[in-house]
Amino acid sequence: MVGINYLLDTNIVTAAIKNNKAVQNQLYKASVYNRGVFISGITYYEIKRGLIASNASTKLSEFNKLCQNYPVLLWNDVAILEKAAEIHAYLKKRGMRLEDADIFIAAITIVRELVLVSHDSDMLRVPELTVEDWLATAE
């Protein structure tokens, strides 16, 4: 399993800042095996806006610490925009819907050749996307 790196979906980052044991264990394993772990700019925005709106200063502090450990990937790449458009078209042709934020998270994951860590089964609709659910065994 050489070269496996991860992008954390919003639901996994939320679990991490709530100190979910399953997610914390997987993050520890990723560290031990020297795996890259990243957060997308979209997830950053989704988490940050929610914490600011709810005035959750403790969780905001924990989120800021998390972002120091796991780099935030921006989506300022035409290849990501192209991939997002392809994903949207693919799903639309099949009558499947996925929120734009999720489409961009999937596109970032695919273009950057990462594994998406998500507890959102809707992400499984996206072709080419490799998904791991670090919360599945925790329920």
DSSP file (Angstrom, degrees, kcal/mol; ACC not computed):
  #  RESIDUE AA STRUCTURE BP1 BP2  ACC     N-H-->O    O-->H-N    N-H-->O    O-->H-N    TCO  KAPPA ALPHA  PHI   PSI    X-CA   Y-CA   Z-CA
    1    1 A M    >         0   0    0      0, 0.0     3,-1.0     0, 0.0     2,-0.2   0.000 360.0 360.0 360.0  45.0    0.0    0.0    0.0
    2    2 A V  T 3   +     0   0    0      1,-0.2    33,-0.0    33,-0.0     0, 0.0  -0.515 360.0  16.7 -74.0 137.9    2.8    2.4   -0.9
    3    3 A G  T 3  S+     0   0    0      1,-0.3     2,-0.5    -2,-0.2    -1,-0.2   0.558  78.6 149.6  83.5   8.5    1.8    5.9   -1.9
    4    4 A I    <   +     0   0    0     -3,-1.0    32,-0.3   110,-0.1     2,-0.3  -0.656  18.2 174.6 -79.9 125.1   -1.7    5.9   -0.5
    5    5 A N        -     0   0    0     -2,-0.5   110,-2.4   108,-0.3     2,-0.3  -0.923  16.5-136.4-128.9 156.1   -2.7    9.4    0.6
    6    6 A Y  E     -ab  37 115A   0     30,-3.4    32,-2.4    -2,-0.3     2,-0.5  -0.839  12.6-157.6-122.5 148.1   -6.1   10.6    1.9
    7    7 A L  E     -ab  38 116A   0    108,-2.5   110,-2.9    -2,-0.3     2,-0.5  -0.995  26.9-137.4-116.4 124.7   -8.5   13.5    1.5
    8    8 A L  E     -ab  39 117A   0     30,-2.9    32,-0.6    -2,-0.5   110,-0.2  -0.706  13.8-139.6 -86.9 124.9  -10.8   13.9    4.5
    9    9 A D    >>  -     0   0    0    108,-2.9     4,-2.2    -2,-0.5     3,-0.8  -0.327  31.3 -99.6 -74.2 164.7  -14.5   14.6    3.7
   10   10 A T  H 3> S+     0   0    0      1,-0.3     4,-2.5     2,-0.2     5,-0.2   0.863 122.1  54.1 -55.8 -41.7  -16.4   17.1    5.8
   11   11 A N  H 3> S+     0   0    0      1,-0.2     4,-1.6     2,-0.2    -1,-0.3   0.822 109.5  48.4 -66.8 -29.0  -18.1   14.4    7.9
   12   12 A I  H <> S+     0   0    0     -3,-0.8     4,-2.5   105,-0.3    -2,-0.2   0.886 110.4  50.1 -76.9 -40.0  -14.8   12.9    8.8
   13   13 A V  H  X S+     0   0    0     -4,-2.2     4,-2.5     2,-0.2     5,-0.2   0.912 109.7  52.4 -62.4 -41.3  -13.3   16.2    9.8
   14   14 A T  H  X S+     0   0    0     -4,-2.5     4,-0.9     1,-0.2    -1,-0.2   0.924 110.5  47.5 -58.6 -44.9  -16.3   16.8   11.9
   15   15 A A  H  <>S+     0   0    0     -4,-1.6     5,-2.7     1,-0.2     3,-0.3   0.888 109.9  54.1 -63.4 -38.9  -15.8   13.5   13.6
   16   16 A A  H ><5S+     0   0    0     -4,-2.5     3,-1.6     1,-0.2    -2,-0.2   0.912 107.6  47.9 -63.6 -42.7  -12.1   14.3   14.1
   17   17 A I  H 3<5S+     0   0    0     -4,-2.5    -1,-0.2     1,-0.3    -2,-0.2   0.670 108.6  55.5 -75.8 -12.8  -12.8   17.6   15.9
   18   18 A K  T 3<5S-     0   0    0     -4,-0.9    -1,-0.3    -3,-0.3    -2,-0.2   0.292 118.6-117.1 -93.0   8.3  -15.3   15.7   18.0
   19   19 A N  T < 5 -     0   0    0     -3,-1.6    -3,-0.2     1,-0.2     2,-0.2   0.839  40.7-171.7  59.9  38.2  -12.4   13.3   18.9
   20   20 A N     >< -     0   0    0     -5,-2.7     4,-2.7     1,-0.1    -1,-0.2  -0.443  19.4-141.1 -60.0 126.7  -14.1   10.3   17.4
   21   21 A K  H  > S+     0   0    0      1,-0.2     4,-2.6     2,-0.2     5,-0.2   0.882  96.8  52.4 -63.0 -41.7  -11.9    7.3   18.4
   22   22 A A  H  > S+     0   0    0      2,-0.2     4,-2.0     1,-0.2    -1,-0.2   0.924 114.0  43.1 -62.0 -44.4  -12.2    5.4   15.1
   23   23 A V  H  > S+     0   0    0      2,-0.2     4,-2.6     1,-0.2     5,-0.2   0.918 113.1  52.1 -68.0 -42.9  -11.1    8.5   13.1
   24   24 A Q  H  X S+     0   0    0     -4,-2.7     4,-2.1     1,-0.2    -2,-0.2   0.902 109.7  50.3 -60.0 -40.4   -8.4    9.4   15.6
   25   25 A N  H  X S+     0   0    0     -4,-2.6     4,-2.5     2,-0.2    -1,-0.2   0.912 111.4  47.7 -63.6 -42.7   -7.0    5.8   15.3
   26   26 A Q  H  X S+     0   0    0     -4,-2.0     4,-2.6     2,-0.2    -2,-0.2   0.886 110.5  51.3 -67.5 -38.1   -7.0    5.9   11.5
   27   27 A L  H  X S+     0   0    0     -4,-2.6     4,-1.9     2,-0.2    -1,-0.2   0.897 110.1  50.4 -64.4 -38.8   -5.2    9.3   11.6
   28   28 A Y  H  X S+     0   0    0     -4,-2.1     4,-2.6    -5,-0.2    -2,-0.2   0.933 110.5  48.9 -62.5 -46.0   -2.6    7.8   13.9
   29   29 A K  H  X S+     0   0    0     -4,-2.5     4,-2.6     1,-0.2    -2,-0.2   0.911 108.7  53.3 -60.4 -42.3   -2.1    4.9   11.6
   30   30 A A  H  <>S+     0   0    0     -4,-2.6     5,-3.5     1,-0.2    -1,-0.2   0.894 110.5  48.2 -59.8 -39.2   -1.8    7.2    8.6
   31   31 A S  H ><5S+     0   0    0     -4,-1.9     3,-1.4     3,-0.2    -2,-0.2   0.926 110.5  50.1 -65.8 -45.8    0.9    9.1   10.5
   32   32 A V  H 3<5S+     0   0    0     -4,-2.6    -2,-0.2     1,-0.3    -1,-0.2   0.889 114.5  44.2 -60.5 -40.8    2.8    5.9   11.4
   33   33 A Y  T 3<5S-     0   0    0     -4,-2.6    -1,-0.3    -5,-0.2    -2,-0.2   0.277 114.6-117.9 -90.4  11.7    2.7    4.7    7.8
   34   34 A N  T < 5 +     0   0    0     -3,-1.4     2,-0.3     1,-0.2    -3,-0.2   0.858  55.2 163.4  56.8  40.8    3.7    8.2    6.6
   35   35 A R      < -     0   0    0     -5,-3.5     2,-0.3    -6,-0.2    -1,-0.2  -0.677  40.3-117.4 -87.6 142.6    0.6    8.7    4.6
   36   36 A G        -     0   0    0    -32,-0.3   -30,-3.4    -2,-0.3     2,-0.4  -0.636  28.9-167.2 -77.4 136.7   -0.4   12.1    3.4
   37   37 A V  E     +a    6   0A   0     -2,-0.3     2,-0.3   -32,-0.2   -30,-0.2  -0.996  11.3 177.2-127.8 129.0   -3.7   13.4    4.9
   38   38 A F  E     -a    7   0A   0    -32,-2.4   -30,-2.9    -2,-0.4     2,-0.4  -0.846  23.9-144.8-130.7 162.3   -5.3   16.5    3.5
   39   39 A I  E     -ac   8  72A   0     32,-2.5    34,-3.1    -2,-0.3     2,-0.1  -0.985  27.3-124.8-123.4 136.9   -8.4   18.6    3.8
   40   40 A S  E  >  - c   0  73A   0    -32,-0.6     4,-2.5    -2,-0.4    34,-0.2  -0.470  19.1-119.3 -79.6 155.7  -10.0   20.3    0.8
   41   41 A G  H  > S+     0   0    0     32,-2.8     4,-2.2     1,-0.2    33,-0.1   0.805 116.2  57.1 -59.6 -29.6  -10.7   24.0    0.7
   42   42 A I  H  > S+     0   0    0     31,-0.3     4,-2.7     2,-0.2    -1,-0.2   0.925 107.3  45.5 -68.7 -45.1  -14.3   23.2    0.3
   43   43 A T  H  > S+     0   0    0      2,-0.2     4,-2.9     1,-0.2     5,-0.3   0.909 110.5  55.4 -63.0 -41.3  -14.4   21.2    3.6
   44   44 A Y  H  X S+     0   0    0     -4,-2.5     4,-2.8     1,-0.2     5,-0.2   0.942 111.2  44.3 -54.5 -49.2  -12.4   24.0    5.2
   45   45 A Y  H  X S+     0   0    0     -4,-2.2     4,-2.6     2,-0.2     5,-0.3   0.923 113.2  50.3 -62.4 -46.4  -15.1   26.4    4.2
   46   46 A E  H  X S+     0   0    0     -4,-2.7     4,-1.4     1,-0.2    -2,-0.2   0.916 117.0  40.1 -61.1 -44.0  -18.0   24.1    5.2
   47   47 A I  H  X S+     0   0    0     -4,-2.9     4,-2.3     2,-0.2     5,-0.2   0.944 115.9  49.7 -70.0 -48.7  -16.6   23.5    8.7
   48   48 A K  H  X S+     0   0    0     -4,-2.8     4,-2.5    -5,-0.3     5,-0.2   0.904 109.7  50.3 -61.0 -44.1  -15.4   27.0    9.3
   49   49 A R  H  X S+     0   0    0     -4,-2.6     4,-2.4    -5,-0.2    -1,-0.2   0.897 112.1  48.3 -63.7 -38.8  -18.7   28.6    8.4
   50   50 A G  H  X S+     0   0    0     -4,-1.4     4,-1.7    -5,-0.3    -1,-0.2   0.902 113.3  46.2 -67.3 -41.0  -20.6   26.3   10.6
   51   51 A L  H  <>S+     0   0    0     -4,-2.3     5,-2.3     2,-0.2     4,-0.3   0.885 114.6  47.1 -70.3 -38.8  -18.3   26.8   13.6
   52   52 A I  H ><5S+     0   0    0     -4,-2.5     3,-1.1    -5,-0.2    -2,-0.2   0.935 111.9  50.6 -66.9 -45.3  -18.3   30.6   13.2
   53   53 A A  H 3<5S+     0   0    0     -4,-2.4    -2,-0.2     1,-0.3    -1,-0.2   0.849 115.1  42.5 -62.3 -34.8  -22.1   30.7   12.8
   54   54 A S  T 3<5S-     0   0    0     -4,-1.7    -1,-0.3    -5,-0.2    -2,-0.2   0.397 107.1-126.6 -94.0   4.2  -22.7   28.7   16.0
   55   55 A N  T < 5 +     0   0    0     -3,-1.1     2,-1.5    -4,-0.3    -3,-0.2   0.867  48.0 164.2  55.4  40.2  -19.9   30.5   17.9
   56   56 A A     >< +     0   0    0     -5,-2.3     4,-2.5     1,-0.2    -1,-0.2  -0.595   4.3 168.9 -89.5  76.1  -18.3   27.2   18.7
   57   57 A S  H  > S+     0   0    0     -2,-1.5     4,-2.0     1,-0.2    -1,-0.2   0.837  71.9  51.1 -64.3 -36.1  -14.9   28.7   19.8
   58   58 A T  H  > S+     0   0    0      2,-0.2     4,-2.1     1,-0.2    -1,-0.2   0.945 114.2  43.2 -66.2 -47.3  -13.5   25.5   21.4
   59   59 A K  H  > S+     0   0    0      1,-0.2     4,-2.7     2,-0.2    -2,-0.2   0.859 111.5  56.0 -66.2 -34.8  -14.3   23.4   18.3
   60   60 A L  H  X S+     0   0    0     -4,-2.5     4,-2.4     2,-0.2    -1,-0.2   0.900 107.4  48.9 -62.9 -41.3  -13.0   26.2   16.1
   61   61 A S  H  X S+     0   0    0     -4,-2.0     4,-1.9     2,-0.2    -2,-0.2   0.912 111.9  48.7 -63.6 -43.3   -9.7   26.1   18.0
   62   62 A E  H  X S+     0   0    0     -4,-2.1     4,-2.3     1,-0.2    -2,-0.2   0.894 111.1  50.8 -63.9 -40.1   -9.6   22.3   17.5
   63   63 A F  H  X S+     0   0    0     -4,-2.7     4,-2.3     2,-0.2    -2,-0.2   0.914 107.9  52.1 -64.0 -42.8  -10.3   22.7   13.8
   64   64 A N  H  X S+     0   0    0     -4,-2.4     4,-0.9     1,-0.2    -1,-0.2   0.889 110.1  49.2 -61.3 -38.9   -7.5   25.3   13.4
   65   65 A K  H >X S+     0   0    0     -4,-1.9     4,-1.2     1,-0.2     3,-0.7   0.914 108.9  53.0 -64.7 -42.9   -5.1   22.8   15.1
   66   66 A L  H >X S+     0   0    0     -4,-2.3     4,-2.1     1,-0.2     3,-0.6   0.904 105.8  53.7 -58.4 -42.1   -6.3   20.1   12.7
   67   67 A C  H 3< S+     0   0    0     -4,-2.3    -1,-0.2     1,-0.2    -2,-0.2   0.717 103.0  57.7 -69.0 -20.5   -5.6   22.3    9.7
   68   68 A Q  H << S+     0   0    0     -4,-0.9    -1,-0.2    -3,-0.7    -2,-0.2   0.804 112.4  41.0 -74.8 -29.5   -2.0   22.8   11.0
   69   69 A N  H << S+     0   0    0     -4,-1.2    -2,-0.2    -3,-0.6   -32,-0.2   0.781 120.4  42.2 -86.5 -29.4   -1.5   19.1   10.9
   70   70 A Y  S  < S-     0   0    0     -4,-2.1    -1,-0.2    -5,-0.2   -32,-0.2  -0.950  89.0-125.1-126.3 111.9   -3.3   18.4    7.6
   71   71 A P        -     0   0    0      0, 0.0   -32,-2.5     0, 0.0     2,-0.5  -0.139  19.3-123.3 -59.2 146.7   -2.7   20.7    4.7
   72   72 A V  E     -c   39   0A   0    -34,-0.2     2,-0.5    -5,-0.2   -32,-0.2  -0.809  21.5-146.2 -91.4 124.4   -5.7   22.4    3.0
   73   73 A L  E     -c   40   0A   0    -34,-3.1   -32,-2.8    -2,-0.5   -31,-0.3  -0.809  11.0-148.3 -94.0 125.7   -5.8   21.7   -0.8
   74   74 A L        -     0   0    0     -2,-0.5     2,-0.1   -34,-0.2   -34,-0.0  -0.507  12.0-133.4 -88.2 161.8   -7.3   24.4   -2.9
   75   75 A W        +     0   0    0     -2,-0.2     2,-0.2     1,-0.1    -1,-0.1  -0.334  61.5 126.6-112.4  49.1   -9.2   23.8   -6.1
   76   76 A N        +     0   0    0     -2,-0.1     2,-0.4     4,-0.1    -1,-0.1  -0.279  43.6 105.2-100.3  46.2   -7.5   26.4   -8.3
   77   77 A D    >>  -     0   0    0     -2,-0.2     4,-1.7     1,-0.1     3,-0.7  -0.993  65.9-143.3-130.9 128.8   -6.6   23.9  -11.0
   78   78 A V  H 3> S+     0   0    0     -2,-0.4     4,-2.7     1,-0.3     5,-0.2   0.844 102.8  62.0 -60.7 -33.0   -8.4   23.7  -14.4
   79   79 A A  H 3> S+     0   0    0      1,-0.2     4,-2.3     2,-0.2    -1,-0.3   0.872 103.7  49.4 -61.2 -35.8   -8.0   19.9  -14.2
   80   80 A I  H <> S+     0   0    0     -3,-0.7     4,-2.4     2,-0.2    -1,-0.2   0.905 110.7  49.2 -69.2 -41.5  -10.2   19.8  -11.1
   81   81 A L  H  X S+     0   0    0     -4,-1.7     4,-2.1     2,-0.2    -2,-0.2   0.906 112.1  49.0 -63.3 -41.6  -12.8   22.0  -12.8
   82   82 A E  H  X S+     0   0    0     -4,-2.7     4,-2.2     2,-0.2    -2,-0.2   0.929 111.9  48.0 -61.9 -46.8  -12.8   19.7  -15.8
   83   83 A K  H  X S+     0   0    0     -4,-2.3     4,-2.6     1,-0.2    -2,-0.2   0.893 110.0  52.8 -63.9 -39.8  -13.1   16.6  -13.7
   84   84 A A  H  X S+     0   0    0     -4,-2.4     4,-2.6     1,-0.2    -1,-0.2   0.912 109.0  49.7 -61.7 -42.5  -16.0   18.2  -11.7
   85   85 A A  H  X S+     0   0    0     -4,-2.1     4,-2.4     2,-0.2    -2,-0.2   0.903 111.2  49.6 -63.1 -41.2  -17.8   19.0  -14.9
   86   86 A E  H  X S+     0   0    0     -4,-2.2     4,-2.7     2,-0.2    -2,-0.2   0.917 111.5  48.6 -63.1 -44.3  -17.4   15.4  -16.1
   87   87 A I  H  X S+     0   0    0     -4,-2.6     4,-2.5     2,-0.2     5,-0.3   0.935 111.8  49.2 -62.3 -46.5  -18.7   14.0  -12.8
   88   88 A H  H  X S+     0   0    0     -4,-2.6     4,-2.6     1,-0.2    -2,-0.2   0.932 113.1  46.5 -58.7 -47.2  -21.7   16.3  -12.9
   89   89 A A  H  X S+     0   0    0     -4,-2.4     4,-2.4     2,-0.2    -1,-0.2   0.915 111.6  51.9 -62.8 -43.7  -22.5   15.3  -16.5
   90   90 A Y  H  X S+     0   0    0     -4,-2.7     4,-0.9     1,-0.2    -2,-0.2   0.934 114.5  41.9 -57.9 -48.9  -22.1   11.6  -15.7
   91   91 A L  H  <>S+     0   0    0     -4,-2.5     5,-2.9     1,-0.2     3,-0.5   0.892 112.5  53.4 -68.8 -40.0  -24.4   11.8  -12.7
   92   92 A K  H ><5S+     0   0    0     -4,-2.6     3,-1.6    -5,-0.3    -1,-0.2   0.907 104.8  54.9 -62.3 -42.0  -27.0   14.0  -14.4
   93   93 A K  H 3<5S+     0   0    0     -4,-2.4    -1,-0.2     1,-0.3    -2,-0.2   0.791 111.4  46.3 -60.6 -27.3  -27.2   11.6  -17.4
   94   94 A R  T 3<5S-     0   0    0     -4,-0.9    -1,-0.3    -3,-0.5    -2,-0.2   0.316 116.9-112.4 -99.2   6.7  -28.0    8.8  -14.9
   95   95 A G  T < 5S+     0   0    0     -3,-1.6     2,-0.4     1,-0.3    -3,-0.2   0.741  73.1 135.5  70.2  23.0  -30.6   10.8  -13.0
   96   96 A M      < -     0   0    0     -5,-2.9     2,-0.4    -6,-0.1    -1,-0.3  -0.841  41.1-150.8-106.0 141.6  -28.4   10.9   -9.9
   97   97 A R        +     0   0    0     -2,-0.4     2,-0.3    -3,-0.1    -9,-0.0  -0.877  17.1 172.5-114.0 144.0  -27.9   14.1   -7.9
   98   98 A L        -     0   0    0     -2,-0.4     5,-0.1   -10,-0.1    -6,-0.0  -0.978  38.7-105.1-146.0 135.6  -24.9   15.1   -5.9
   99   99 A E     >  -     0   0    0     -2,-0.3     4,-2.1     1,-0.1     3,-0.3  -0.234  30.3-118.4 -58.7 147.3  -24.3   18.5   -4.2
  100  100 A D  H  > S+     0   0    0      1,-0.2     4,-2.6     2,-0.2     5,-0.2   0.886 114.3  56.6 -56.1 -41.3  -21.8   20.7   -6.0
  101  101 A A  H  > S+     0   0    0      1,-0.2     4,-2.2     2,-0.2    -1,-0.2   0.915 108.6  47.0 -58.1 -42.6  -19.5   20.8   -2.9
  102  102 A D  H  > S+     0   0    0     -3,-0.3     4,-2.5     2,-0.2    -1,-0.2   0.870 109.6  53.8 -67.2 -36.5  -19.4   16.9   -3.0
  103  103 A I  H  X S+     0   0    0     -4,-2.1     4,-2.5     2,-0.2    -2,-0.2   0.926 110.8  46.1 -63.0 -43.7  -18.7   17.0   -6.7
  104  104 A F  H  X S+     0   0    0     -4,-2.6     4,-2.6     2,-0.2    -2,-0.2   0.886 111.1  51.7 -67.8 -37.8  -15.7   19.3   -6.2
  105  105 A I  H  X S+     0   0    0     -4,-2.2     4,-2.1    -5,-0.2    -2,-0.2   0.922 112.1  47.3 -62.5 -42.8  -14.4   17.2   -3.3
  106  106 A A  H  X S+     0   0    0     -4,-2.5     4,-2.5     2,-0.2    -2,-0.2   0.916 111.6  50.5 -62.8 -43.2  -14.6   14.1   -5.5
  107  107 A A  H  X S+     0   0    0     -4,-2.5     4,-2.8     2,-0.2     5,-0.3   0.911 109.9  49.4 -63.5 -43.1  -12.8   16.0   -8.3
  108  108 A I  H  X S+     0   0    0     -4,-2.6     4,-2.3     1,-0.2    -1,-0.2   0.926 111.9  50.1 -59.6 -44.5  -10.0   17.1   -6.1
  109  109 A T  H  <>S+     0   0    0     -4,-2.1     5,-2.9    -5,-0.2     4,-0.2   0.924 114.3  43.0 -60.6 -46.8   -9.6   13.6   -4.8
  110  110 A I  H ><5S+     0   0    0     -4,-2.5     3,-1.3     3,-0.2    -2,-0.2   0.946 115.7  46.5 -67.4 -49.6   -9.5   12.1   -8.3
  111  111 A V  H 3<5S+     0   0    0     -4,-2.8    -1,-0.2     1,-0.3    -2,-0.2   0.882 115.5  46.0 -63.4 -38.7   -7.2   14.7   -9.8
  112  112 A R  T 3<5S-     0   0    0     -4,-2.3    -1,-0.3    -5,-0.3    -2,-0.2   0.435 111.4-123.2 -84.0   1.4   -4.8   14.6   -6.9
  113  113 A E  T < 5 +     0   0    0     -3,-1.3  -108,-0.3    -4,-0.2     2,-0.2   0.932  61.9 142.4  56.5  51.5   -4.9   10.7   -6.9
  114  114 A L      < -     0   0    0     -5,-2.9     2,-0.5    -6,-0.1    16,-0.4  -0.609  55.4-113.4-111.5 172.7   -6.0   10.5   -3.3
  115  115 A V  E     -b    6   0A   0   -110,-2.4  -108,-2.5    -2,-0.2     2,-0.5  -0.951  31.4-132.5-106.0 127.7   -8.4    8.2   -1.4
  116  116 A L  E     -bd   7 131A   0     14,-2.8    16,-2.8    -2,-0.5     2,-0.7  -0.688  10.6-153.4 -82.7 128.0  -11.5   10.0   -0.1
  117  117 A V  E     +bd   8 132A   0   -110,-2.9  -108,-2.9    -2,-0.5  -105,-0.3  -0.905  37.3 147.7-100.4 112.0  -12.3    9.3    3.5
  118  118 A S        -     0   0    0     14,-2.3    17,-0.2    -2,-0.7  -110,-0.0  -0.992  51.6-155.1-149.0 149.3  -16.0    9.8    3.8
  119  119 A H  S    S+     0   0    0     -2,-0.3     2,-0.7    14,-0.1    14,-0.1   0.062  71.8 105.2-106.8  20.2  -19.1    8.5    5.6
  120  120 A D    >   -     0   0    0      1,-0.1     3,-1.7     2,-0.0     4,-0.3  -0.886  54.0-165.0-107.1 105.5  -21.3    9.7    2.7
  121  121 A S  G >  S+     0   0    0     -2,-0.7     3,-1.5     1,-0.3     4,-0.2   0.717  83.6  74.5 -65.0 -19.4  -22.5    6.7    0.7
  122  122 A D  G >  S+     0   0    0      1,-0.3     3,-1.6     2,-0.2    -1,-0.3   0.796  83.9  67.5 -61.3 -27.0  -23.6    9.1   -2.1
  123  123 A M  G X  S+     0   0    0     -3,-1.7     3,-1.5     1,-0.3    -1,-0.3   0.734  83.3  73.2 -66.3 -20.7  -19.9    9.5   -2.9
  124  124 A L  G <  S+     0   0    0     -3,-1.5    -1,-0.3    -4,-0.3    -2,-0.2   0.657  83.0  70.5 -68.2 -13.8  -19.9    5.9   -4.1
  125  125 A R  G <  S+     0   0    0     -3,-1.6    -1,-0.3    -4,-0.2    -2,-0.2   0.688  77.6  95.2 -72.2 -18.6  -21.8    7.0   -7.2
  126  126 A V  S X  S-     0   0    0     -3,-1.5     3,-1.3    -4,-0.2   -39,-0.0  -0.635  75.6-133.0 -84.1 118.3  -18.8    8.8   -8.6
  127  127 A P  T 3  S+     0   0    0      0, 0.0     3,-0.1     0, 0.0    -2,-0.1  -0.326  88.1  21.2 -65.9 153.0  -16.7    6.7  -11.0
  128  128 A E  T 3  S+     0   0    0      1,-0.2     2,-0.5   -18,-0.0    -2,-0.0   0.310  94.1 124.5  74.4  -7.5  -13.0    6.6  -10.5
  129  129 A L    <   -     0   0    0     -3,-1.3     2,-0.6    -6,-0.1    -1,-0.2  -0.729  49.5-154.4 -91.3 126.2  -13.3    7.7   -6.9
  130  130 A T        -     0   0    0     -2,-0.5   -14,-2.8   -16,-0.4     2,-0.4  -0.872  18.8-170.6 -96.8 126.2  -11.8    5.4   -4.2
  131  131 A V  E     -d  116   0A   0     -2,-0.6     2,-0.4   -16,-0.2   -14,-0.2  -0.951  15.1-173.2-123.8 136.1  -13.6    5.8   -0.9
  132  132 A E  E     -d  117   0A   0    -16,-2.8   -14,-2.3    -2,-0.4     2,-0.7  -0.974  14.0-150.5-120.1 141.9  -12.8    4.6    2.6
  133  133 A D    >   -     0   0    0     -2,-0.4     3,-0.7   -16,-0.2     4,-0.5  -0.894  12.9-178.5-115.0 101.3  -15.2    5.0    5.4
  134  134 A W  T 3  S+     0   0    0     -2,-0.7    -1,-0.1     1,-0.2  -108,-0.1   0.567  84.5  52.1 -75.7  -8.2  -13.4    5.2    8.7
  135  135 A L  T >> S+     0   0    0    -17,-0.2     3,-1.0     2,-0.1     4,-0.6   0.585  84.2  86.4 -99.6 -13.3  -16.7    5.5   10.6
  136  136 A A  G X4 S+     0   0    0     -3,-0.7     3,-0.6     1,-0.3    -2,-0.1   0.876  95.1  40.8 -58.0 -41.1  -18.4    2.4    9.2
  137  137 A T  G 34 S+     0   0    0     -4,-0.5    -1,-0.3     1,-0.2    -2,-0.1   0.586 106.6  66.7 -84.2  -8.7  -16.9    0.0   11.7
  138  138 A A  G <4        0   0    0     -3,-1.0    -1,-0.2     1,-0.2    -2,-0.2   0.575 360.0 360.0 -87.6  -9.7  -17.4    2.5   14.5
  139  139 A E    <<        0   0    0     -4,-0.6    -1,-0.2    -3,-0.6    -2,-0.1   0.480 360.0 360.0 -83.9 360.0  -21.2    2.4   14.5
